Each structure stands twice: as C-alpha cells, then as structure tokens.
Amino acid sequence: MAYDQNNIFAKILKGEIPCNKVYEDDFALAFHDINPQAPIHVLVIPKGDYVSMADFTADAPAELVTGFFRAVGTVAKQLELVEPGYRILANAGVNAHQEVPHLHIHIFGGRPLGPMLTRETL
Ligand code: 5GP
C-alpha cells in the first residue's frame, strides 16, 4: 500500500494539525488519542512515511526502527505505566480495522485492561 502523504498523522507530524503531545524525539512523536479507549490512551508514531509494521520493519533505517521502539518504552515509563502495567497494540490492515494509514502503536493504561481479545472475536 502506497503511503498517503495527506493522512491525519502525516499532517500532525508536519504540524498542520495540532495534537496533545506527550513525547517527541528525532525518531518518534507520541500524543494522546482523540477518542481514548482507556484512562490513558497514547499513540506513538515514527517520523517516516510508513503505513504499518510490515513496511516499517522492512524498509526503515535501523536507527529509526530502534529509535521508534525505544520511544514506545520511554513513553510507557514517562506515563508511569511500567509498574501497574499497560498494553501496546498496533492495528494493520482491514482485518484489524486500521483507520489511519501511518504506523502507530497504541499504549493503553490506567486501569485493569481485561483479556487481550473478547471471545466473540475468536
Ligand atoms: P487505528 O484504528 O488506525 O489503529 O487507530 C487510529 C486511532 O487514531 C484511533 O484510536 C483514533 O481515535 C485516533 N485518531 C484519529 N484521528 C485523530 C486525530 O486527529 N488526533 C488524534 N490525537 N487521534 C486521532
């Protein structure tokens, strides 16, 4: 899938649309989800034109892959989620209901999160 330069997270990265920023470095930007599904719901996105995990891990420079995953861990620590626990999730493609075609990792926390998937999804 070709990267859409006009997707909403591309616009956030370019500063064309505001976000509630949590963390930023050379490799990643983290911000609160506009429609939170948990008391803490933060999105971490890499600074590069990647649709999902498959093209990111295949095509991104090693420095960016490392930097992005380090940022996810840093944000979890910054939000004080390590001890109580948290969940990370990345949707990819139609079956996963990926809405925004720019790789993003969701970080959920702030309450017990229940099982990973509900039984009806089996
Ligand atoms: P996906 O389903 O693609 O994994 O998740 C996309 C997420 O992006 C959703 O949780 C949605 O609430 C969030 N989102 C969509 N548009 C915006 C926006 O303009 N700003 C922020 N902060 N989050 C957004």
Backbone and ligand atoms as CSV (ligand in chain L), in Angstrom:
chain,resi,resn,atom,element,x,y,z
A,1,MET,N,N,0.857,-1.200,0.000
A,1,MET,CA,C,0.000,0.000,0.000
A,1,MET,C,C,0.889,1.245,0.000
A,2,ALA,N,N,0.629,2.146,-0.931
A,2,ALA,CA,C,1.432,3.369,-1.008
A,2,ALA,C,C,1.095,4.282,0.169
A,3,TYR,N,N,2.096,4.995,0.631
A,3,TYR,CA,C,1.894,5.909,1.757
A,3,TYR,C,C,1.119,7.145,1.297
A,4,ASP,N,N,0.076,7.495,2.022
A,4,ASP,CA,C,-0.743,8.673,1.717
A,4,ASP,C,C,-0.196,9.882,2.483
A,5,GLN,N,N,0.408,10.791,1.764
A,5,GLN,CA,C,1.040,11.959,2.400
A,5,GLN,C,C,0.038,12.854,3.122
A,6,ASN,N,N,-1.242,12.665,2.839
A,6,ASN,CA,C,-2.269,13.521,3.449
A,6,ASN,C,C,-3.016,12.855,4.593
A,7,ASN,N,N,-2.513,11.685,5.059
A,7,ASN,CA,C,-3.220,11.064,6.184
A,7,ASN,C,C,-3.075,11.942,7.429
A,8,ILE,N,N,-3.980,11.729,8.374
A,8,ILE,CA,C,-4.099,12.651,9.512
A,8,ILE,C,C,-2.814,12.689,10.363
A,9,PHE,N,N,-2.121,11.558,10.479
A,9,PHE,CA,C,-0.905,11.568,11.304
A,9,PHE,C,C,0.252,12.230,10.552
A,10,ALA,N,N,0.250,12.142,9.228
A,10,ALA,CA,C,1.246,12.895,8.448
A,10,ALA,C,C,1.053,14.385,8.691
A,11,LYS,N,N,-0.190,14.808,8.749
A,11,LYS,CA,C,-0.485,16.230,8.987
A,11,LYS,C,C,-0.083,16.640,10.402
A,12,ILE,N,N,-0.279,15.743,11.361
A,12,ILE,CA,C,0.165,16.034,12.735
A,12,ILE,C,C,1.685,16.156,12.765
A,13,LEU,N,N,2.381,15.244,12.093
A,13,LEU,CA,C,3.853,15.303,12.065
A,13,LEU,C,C,4.353,16.600,11.430
A,14,LYS,N,N,3.639,17.069,10.409
A,14,LYS,CA,C,4.046,18.309,9.723
A,14,LYS,C,C,3.606,19.551,10.493
A,15,GLY,N,N,2.854,19.355,11.569
A,15,GLY,CA,C,2.391,20.497,12.361
A,15,GLY,C,C,1.184,21.189,11.762
A,16,GLU,N,N,0.553,20.551,10.785
A,16,GLU,CA,C,-0.609,21.171,10.133
A,16,GLU,C,C,-1.884,20.994,10.962
A,17,ILE,N,N,-1.865,19.952,11.809
A,17,ILE,CA,C,-2.993,19.677,12.713
A,17,ILE,C,C,-2.400,19.544,14.118
A,18,PRO,N,N,-3.037,20.145,15.115
A,18,PRO,CA,C,-2.470,20.067,16.469
A,18,PRO,C,C,-2.661,18.692,17.101
A,19,CYS,N,N,-1.836,18.419,18.092
A,19,CYS,CA,C,-2.020,17.203,18.897
A,19,CYS,C,C,-1.671,17.542,20.330
A,20,ASN,N,N,-2.124,16.700,21.229
A,20,ASN,CA,C,-1.795,16.843,22.651
A,20,ASN,C,C,-0.545,15.996,22.909
A,21,LYS,N,N,0.599,16.640,22.748
A,21,LYS,CA,C,1.884,15.914,22.717
A,21,LYS,C,C,2.292,15.407,24.094
A,22,VAL,N,N,2.821,14.185,24.095
A,22,VAL,CA,C,3.321,13.548,25.309
A,22,VAL,C,C,4.847,13.466,25.272
A,23,TYR,N,N,5.389,13.222,24.089
A,23,TYR,CA,C,6.832,12.982,23.953
A,23,TYR,C,C,7.222,13.165,22.490
A,24,GLU,N,N,8.445,13.653,22.279
A,24,GLU,CA,C,8.961,13.750,20.910
A,24,GLU,C,C,10.473,13.649,20.944
A,25,ASP,N,N,11.027,12.924,19.985
A,25,ASP,CA,C,12.475,12.949,19.773
A,25,ASP,C,C,12.725,12.882,18.272
A,26,ASP,N,N,13.948,12.570,17.858
A,26,ASP,CA,C,14.271,12.581,16.422
A,26,ASP,C,C,13.543,11.486,15.646
A,27,PHE,N,N,13.048,10.475,16.349
A,27,PHE,CA,C,12.521,9.282,15.687
A,27,PHE,C,C,11.011,9.109,15.816
A,28,ALA,N,N,10.431,9.723,16.824
A,28,ALA,CA,C,9.032,9.419,17.143
A,28,ALA,C,C,8.326,10.608,17.766
A,29,LEU,N,N,7.008,10.577,17.615
A,29,LEU,CA,C,6.131,11.551,18.275
A,29,LEU,C,C,5.042,10.758,18.995
A,30,ALA,N,N,4.742,11.157,20.219
A,30,ALA,CA,C,3.668,10.497,20.980
A,30,ALA,C,C,2.664,11.549,21.419
A,31,PHE,N,N,1.389,11.196,21.303
A,31,PHE,CA,C,0.327,12.153,21.654
A,31,PHE,C,C,-0.911,11.382,22.106
A,32,HIS,N,N,-1.775,12.080,22.849
A,32,HIS,CA,C,-2.997,11.447,23.340
A,32,HIS,C,C,-3.963,11.169,22.190
A,33,ASP,N,N,-4.590,9.994,22.239
A,33,ASP,CA,C,-5.618,9.655,21.253
A,33,ASP,C,C,-6.818,10.587,21.432
A,34,ILE,N,N,-7.391,11.012,20.325
A,34,ILE,CA,C,-8.511,11.955,20.365
A,34,ILE,C,C,-9.786,11.296,20.913
A,35,ASN,N,N,-9.847,9.974,20.851
A,35,ASN,CA,C,-11.029,9.232,21.293
A,35,ASN,C,C,-10.583,8.094,22.203
A,36,PRO,N,N,-10.179,8.433,23.450
A,36,PRO,CA,C,-9.499,7.443,24.288
A,36,PRO,C,C,-10.372,6.236,24.646
A,37,GLN,N,N,-9.746,5.062,24.617
A,37,GLN,CA,C,-10.424,3.803,24.957
A,37,GLN,C,C,-10.032,3.302,26.348
A,38,ALA,N,N,-9.223,4.081,27.057
A,38,ALA,CA,C,-8.780,3.751,28.409
A,38,ALA,C,C,-8.408,5.079,29.067
A,39,PRO,N,N,-8.259,5.105,30.416
A,39,PRO,CA,C,-7.886,6.372,31.073
A,39,PRO,C,C,-6.621,6.992,30.473
A,40,ILE,N,N,-5.681,6.142,30.116
A,40,ILE,CA,C,-4.511,6.603,29.358
A,40,ILE,C,C,-4.529,5.895,28.013
A,41,HIS,N,N,-4.538,6.671,26.964
A,41,HIS,CA,C,-4.514,6.111,25.603
A,41,HIS,C,C,-3.655,7.047,24.757
A,42,VAL,N,N,-2.446,6.598,24.520
A,42,VAL,CA,C,-1.456,7.417,23.805
A,42,VAL,C,C,-1.047,6.685,22.529
A,43,LEU,N,N,-0.816,7.450,21.486
A,43,LEU,CA,C,-0.337,6.900,20.213
A,43,LEU,C,C,1.120,7.306,20.016
A,44,VAL,N,N,1.934,6.356,19.572
A,44,VAL,CA,C,3.328,6.653,19.251
A,44,VAL,C,C,3.521,6.384,17.767
A,45,ILE,N,N,4.042,7.377,17.048
A,45,ILE,CA,C,4.225,7.216,15.598
A,45,ILE,C,C,5.674,7.497,15.226
A,46,PRO,N,N,6.186,6.762,14.234
A,46,PRO,CA,C,7.553,7.031,13.787
A,46,PRO,C,C,7.587,8.241,12.864
A,47,LYS,N,N,8.736,8.913,12.847
A,47,LYS,CA,C,8.926,10.050,11.932
A,47,LYS,C,C,9.429,9.525,10.600
A,48,GLY,N,N,8.500,9.029,9.814
A,48,GLY,CA,C,8.841,8.493,8.498
A,48,GLY,C,C,7.568,8.039,7.830
A,49,ASP,N,N,7.655,7.815,6.526
A,49,ASP,CA,C,6.462,7.507,5.729
A,49,ASP,C,C,6.231,5.999,5.672
A,50,TYR,N,N,5.649,5.450,6.732
A,50,TYR,CA,C,5.416,4.007,6.813
A,50,TYR,C,C,3.965,3.743,7.181
A,51,VAL,N,N,3.335,2.852,6.426
A,51,VAL,CA,C,1.911,2.575,6.617
A,51,VAL,C,C,1.694,1.676,7.834
A,52,SER,N,N,2.524,0.647,7.955
A,52,SER,CA,C,2.293,-0.316,9.034
A,52,SER,C,C,3.596,-1.029,9.382
A,53,MET,N,N,3.478,-1.991,10.310
A,53,MET,CA,C,4.675,-2.660,10.832
A,53,MET,C,C,5.461,-3.358,9.738
A,54,ALA,N,N,4.769,-3.912,8.735
A,54,ALA,CA,C,5.464,-4.686,7.708
A,54,ALA,C,C,6.421,-3.810,6.903
A,55,ASP,N,N,5.951,-2.689,6.392
A,55,ASP,CA,C,6.864,-1.848,5.588
A,55,ASP,C,C,7.873,-1.131,6.474
A,56,PHE,N,N,7.474,-0.794,7.704
A,56,PHE,CA,C,8.419,-0.128,8.608
A,56,PHE,C,C,9.608,-1.036,8.906
A,57,THR,N,N,9.321,-2.269,9.298
A,57,THR,CA,C,10.423,-3.162,9.681
A,57,THR,C,C,11.221,-3.622,8.463
A,58,ALA,N,N,10.599,-3.615,7.276
A,58,ALA,CA,C,11.337,-4.000,6.069
A,58,ALA,C,C,12.188,-2.854,5.531
A,59,ASP,N,N,11.677,-1.633,5.594
A,59,ASP,CA,C,12.290,-0.540,4.830
A,59,ASP,C,C,12.937,0.569,5.651
A,60,ALA,N,N,12.568,0.722,6.906
A,60,ALA,CA,C,13.101,1.852,7.679
A,60,ALA,C,C,14.557,1.597,8.054
A,61,PRO,N,N,15.362,2.660,8.125
A,61,PRO,CA,C,16.731,2.507,8.606
A,61,PRO,C,C,16.750,1.945,10.033
A,62,ALA,N,N,17.789,1.171,10.319
A,62,ALA,CA,C,17.871,0.526,11.633
A,62,ALA,C,C,17.785,1.540,12.771
A,63,GLU,N,N,18.391,2.693,12.570
A,63,GLU,CA,C,18.378,3.735,13.613
A,63,GLU,C,C,16.935,4.174,13.934
A,64,LEU,N,N,16.118,4.257,12.894
A,64,LEU,CA,C,14.725,4.678,13.096
A,64,LEU,C,C,13.912,3.572,13.769
A,65,VAL,N,N,14.143,2.324,13.349
A,65,VAL,CA,C,13.422,1.208,13.977
A,65,VAL,C,C,13.754,1.174,15.473
A,66,THR,N,N,15.033,1.255,15.771
A,66,THR,CA,C,15.457,1.235,17.182
A,66,THR,C,C,14.900,2.433,17.931
A,67,GLY,N,N,15.032,3.603,17.333
A,67,GLY,CA,C,14.593,4.826,17.992
A,67,GLY,C,C,13.101,4.815,18.264
A,68,PHE,N,N,12.338,4.298,17.310
A,68,PHE,CA,C,10.881,4.244,17.479
A,68,PHE,C,C,10.505,3.335,18.650
A,69,PHE,N,N,11.081,2.130,18.681
A,69,PHE,CA,C,10.726,1.210,19.764
A,69,PHE,C,C,11.237,1.704,21.116
A,70,ARG,N,N,12.391,2.352,21.112
A,70,ARG,CA,C,12.858,2.963,22.370
A,70,ARG,C,C,11.874,4.021,22.846
A,71,ALA,N,N,11.337,4.788,21.902
A,71,ALA,CA,C,10.382,5.845,22.267
A,71,ALA,C,C,9.141,5.244,22.914
A,72,VAL,N,N,8.665,4.107,22.392
A,72,VAL,CA,C,7.491,3.458,22.996
A,72,VAL,C,C,7.781,3.117,24.462
A,73,GLY,N,N,8.937,2.538,24.709
A,73,GLY,CA,C,9.315,2.196,26.083
A,73,GLY,C,C,9.480,3.428,26.958
A,74,THR,N,N,10.075,4.460,26.398
A,74,THR,CA,C,10.269,5.708,27.148
A,74,THR,C,C,8.932,6.322,27.537
A,75,VAL,N,N,7.997,6.318,26.606
A,75,VAL,CA,C,6.675,6.903,26.887
A,75,VAL,C,C,5.959,6.097,27.976
A,76,ALA,N,N,6.040,4.788,27.909
A,76,ALA,CA,C,5.411,3.956,28.948
A,76,ALA,C,C,5.988,4.295,30.329
A,77,LYS,N,N,7.291,4.502,30.388
A,77,LYS,CA,C,7.919,4.894,31.662
A,77,LYS,C,C,7.473,6.283,32.078
A,78,GLN,N,N,7.492,7.208,31.116
A,78,GLN,CA,C,7.129,8.606,31.401
A,78,GLN,C,C,5.699,8.698,31.943
A,79,LEU,N,N,4.830,7.837,31.448
A,79,LEU,CA,C,3.429,7.842,31.892
A,79,LEU,C,C,3.229,7.035,33.178
A,80,GLU,N,N,4.336,6.492,33.722
A,80,GLU,CA,C,4.326,5.714,34.968
A,80,GLU,C,C,3.427,4.483,34.843
A,81,LEU,N,N,3.542,3.818,33.706
A,81,LEU,CA,C,2.714,2.646,33.439
A,81,LEU,C,C,3.442,1.326,33.662
A,82,VAL,N,N,4.749,1.394,33.875
A,82,VAL,CA,C,5.524,0.154,33.911
A,82,VAL,C,C,5.084,-0.735,35.073
A,83,GLU,N,N,4.963,-0.132,36.246
A,83,GLU,CA,C,4.633,-0.936,37.434
A,83,GLU,C,C,3.182,-1.427,37.408
A,84,PRO,N,N,2.187,-0.546,37.206
A,84,PRO,CA,C,0.812,-1.073,37.172
A,84,PRO,C,C,0.535,-1.917,35.931
A,85,GLY,N,N,1.297,-1.704,34.893
A,85,GLY,CA,C,1.108,-2.471,33.663
A,85,GLY,C,C,0.332,-1.698,32.614
A,86,TYR,N,N,0.486,-2.144,31.402
A,86,TYR,CA,C,-0.126,-1.443,30.272
A,86,TYR,C,C,-0.183,-2.399,29.097
A,87,ARG,N,N,-0.826,-1.958,28.032
A,87,ARG,CA,C,-0.921,-2.773,26.818
A,87,ARG,C,C,-0.480,-1.939,25.626
A,88,ILE,N,N,0.267,-2.560,24.720
A,88,ILE,CA,C,0.555,-1.900,23.449
A,88,ILE,C,C,-0.095,-2.716,22.342
A,89,LEU,N,N,-0.499,-1.999,21.287
A,89,LEU,CA,C,-1.239,-2.637,20.201
A,89,LEU,C,C,-0.997,-1.836,18.925
A,90,ALA,N,N,-0.848,-2.555,17.826
A,90,ALA,CA,C,-0.735,-1.879,16.530
A,90,ALA,C,C,-1.663,-2.578,15.550
A,91,ASN,N,N,-2.643,-1.863,15.047
A,91,ASN,CA,C,-3.537,-2.409,14.037
A,91,ASN,C,C,-2.894,-2.278,12.664
A,92,ALA,N,N,-3.079,-3.309,11.844
A,92,ALA,CA,C,-2.534,-3.269,10.483
A,92,ALA,C,C,-3.560,-3.840,9.522
A,93,GLY,N,N,-3.998,-3.021,8.598
A,93,GLY,CA,C,-4.852,-3.502,7.522
A,93,GLY,C,C,-6.320,-3.626,7.882
A,94,VAL,N,N,-7.072,-4.146,6.929
A,94,VAL,CA,C,-8.532,-4.168,7.004
A,94,VAL,C,C,-9.029,-5.032,8.161
A,95,ASN,N,N,-8.497,-6.239,8.315
A,95,ASN,CA,C,-8.998,-7.144,9.359
A,95,ASN,C,C,-8.801,-6.582,10.757
A,96,ALA,N,N,-7.805,-5.733,10.912
A,96,ALA,CA,C,-7.531,-5.143,12.223
A,96,ALA,C,C,-8.191,-3.780,12.389
A,97,HIS,N,N,-8.928,-3.330,11.385
A,97,HIS,CA,C,-9.602,-2.024,11.447
A,97,HIS,C,C,-8.621,-0.871,11.568
A,98,GLN,N,N,-7.500,-0.968,10.892
A,98,GLN,CA,C,-6.579,0.173,10.896
A,98,GLN,C,C,-7.273,1.350,10.209
A,99,GLU,N,N,-7.418,2.444,10.949
A,99,GLU,CA,C,-8.122,3.618,10.412
A,99,GLU,C,C,-7.161,4.613,9.774
A,100,VAL,N,N,-6.009,4.766,10.392
A,100,VAL,CA,C,-5.062,5.780,9.919
A,100,VAL,C,C,-3.852,5.067,9.304
A,101,PRO,N,N,-3.579,5.317,8.010
A,101,PRO,CA,C,-2.522,4.566,7.322
A,101,PRO,C,C,-1.118,5.128,7.531
A,102,HIS,N,N,-0.798,5.373,8.795
A,102,HIS,CA,C,0.576,5.708,9.215
A,102,HIS,C,C,0.832,4.862,10.449
A,103,LEU,N,N,1.904,4.069,10.438
A,103,LEU,CA,C,2.167,3.161,11.568
A,103,LEU,C,C,2.011,3.881,12.902
A,104,HIS,N,N,1.259,3.270,13.803
A,104,HIS,CA,C,1.133,3.816,15.153
A,104,HIS,C,C,0.970,2.677,16.142
A,105,ILE,N,N,1.586,2.871,17.295
A,105,ILE,CA,C,1.407,1.933,18.404
A,105,ILE,C,C,0.551,2.620,19.450
A,106,HIS,N,N,-0.541,1.937,19.805
A,106,HIS,CA,C,-1.396,2.425,20.892
A,106,HIS,C,C,-0.765,1.977,22.213
A,107,ILE,N,N,-0.768,2.857,23.196
A,107,ILE,CA,C,-0.426,2.488,24.574
A,107,ILE,C,C,-1.679,2.732,25.416
A,108,PHE,N,N,-2.160,1.652,26.041
A,108,PHE,CA,C,-3.345,1.744,26.905
A,108,PHE,C,C,-2.930,1.495,28.348
A,109,GLY,N,N,-3.516,2.242,29.269
A,109,GLY,CA,C,-3.225,2.010,30.675
A,109,GLY,C,C,-4.161,2.798,31.555
A,110,GLY,N,N,-3.889,2.716,32.857
A,110,GLY,CA,C,-4.672,3.492,33.819
A,110,GLY,C,C,-5.785,2.717,34.479
A,111,ARG,N,N,-5.994,1.465,34.060
A,111,ARG,CA,C,-6.983,0.593,34.720
A,111,ARG,C,C,-6.670,-0.842,34.311
A,112,PRO,N,N,-7.215,-1.840,35.038
A,112,PRO,CA,C,-7.081,-3.215,34.558
A,112,PRO,C,C,-7.731,-3.316,33.179
A,113,LEU,N,N,-7.042,-3.935,32.248
A,113,LEU,CA,C,-7.465,-3.875,30.843
A,113,LEU,C,C,-8.219,-5.101,30.364
A,114,GLY,N,N,-8.359,-6.105,31.242
A,114,GLY,CA,C,-9.117,-7.279,30.826
A,114,GLY,C,C,-8.342,-8.143,29.853
A,115,PRO,N,N,-9.037,-9.151,29.308
A,115,PRO,CA,C,-8.343,-10.065,28.398
A,115,PRO,C,C,-7.961,-9.370,27.102
A,116,MET,N,N,-7.051,-9.993,26.401
A,116,MET,CA,C,-6.481,-9.366,25.206
A,116,MET,C,C,-7.525,-9.140,24.115
A,117,LEU,N,N,-8.326,-10.176,23.859
A,117,LEU,CA,C,-9.411,-10.069,22.873
A,117,LEU,C,C,-10.661,-10.664,23.507
A,118,THR,N,N,-11.842,-10.162,23.113
A,118,THR,CA,C,-13.077,-10.741,23.636
A,118,THR,C,C,-13.380,-12.046,22.913
A,119,ARG,N,N,-14.161,-12.911,23.564
A,119,ARG,CA,C,-14.375,-14.246,22.997
A,119,ARG,C,C,-15.088,-14.196,21.649
A,120,GLU,N,N,-15.957,-13.193,21.492
A,120,GLU,CA,C,-16.700,-13.155,20.217
A,120,GLU,C,C,-15.788,-12.889,19.025
A,121,THR,N,N,-14.541,-12.473,19.321
A,121,THR,CA,C,-13.624,-12.217,18.218
A,121,THR,C,C,-12.912,-13.492,17.769
A,122,LEU,N,N,-13.150,-14.619,18.495
A,122,LEU,CA,C,-12.483,-15.857,18.101
A,122,LEU,C,C,-12.996,-16.364,16.762
L,1,5GP,P1,P,-6.320,2.623,14.300
L,1,5GP,O1,O,-7.716,2.106,14.239
L,1,5GP,O2,O,-5.850,3.141,12.956
L,1,5GP,O3,O,-5.366,1.679,14.941
L,1,5GP,O4,O,-6.363,3.844,15.299
L,1,5GP,C1,C,-6.415,5.172,14.908
L,1,5GP,C2,C,-6.569,5.991,16.159
L,1,5GP,O5,O,-6.315,7.339,15.826
L,1,5GP,C3,C,-7.964,5.927,16.777
L,1,5GP,O6,O,-7.859,5.469,18.114
L,1,5GP,C4,C,-8.455,7.374,16.696
L,1,5GP,O7,O,-9.206,7.762,17.824
L,1,5GP,C5,C,-7.164,8.169,16.577
L,1,5GP,N1,N,-7.270,9.405,15.846
L,1,5GP,C6,C,-7.884,9.602,14.645
L,1,5GP,N2,N,-7.761,10.874,14.249
L,1,5GP,C7,C,-7.054,11.514,15.231
L,1,5GP,C8,C,-6.604,12.859,15.393
L,1,5GP,O8,O,-6.829,13.732,14.561
L,1,5GP,N3,N,-5.907,13.130,16.513
L,1,5GP,C9,C,-5.635,12.194,17.467
L,1,5GP,N4,N,-4.937,12.573,18.528
L,1,5GP,N5,N,-6.044,10.910,17.338
L,1,5GP,C10,C,-6.743,10.580,16.235
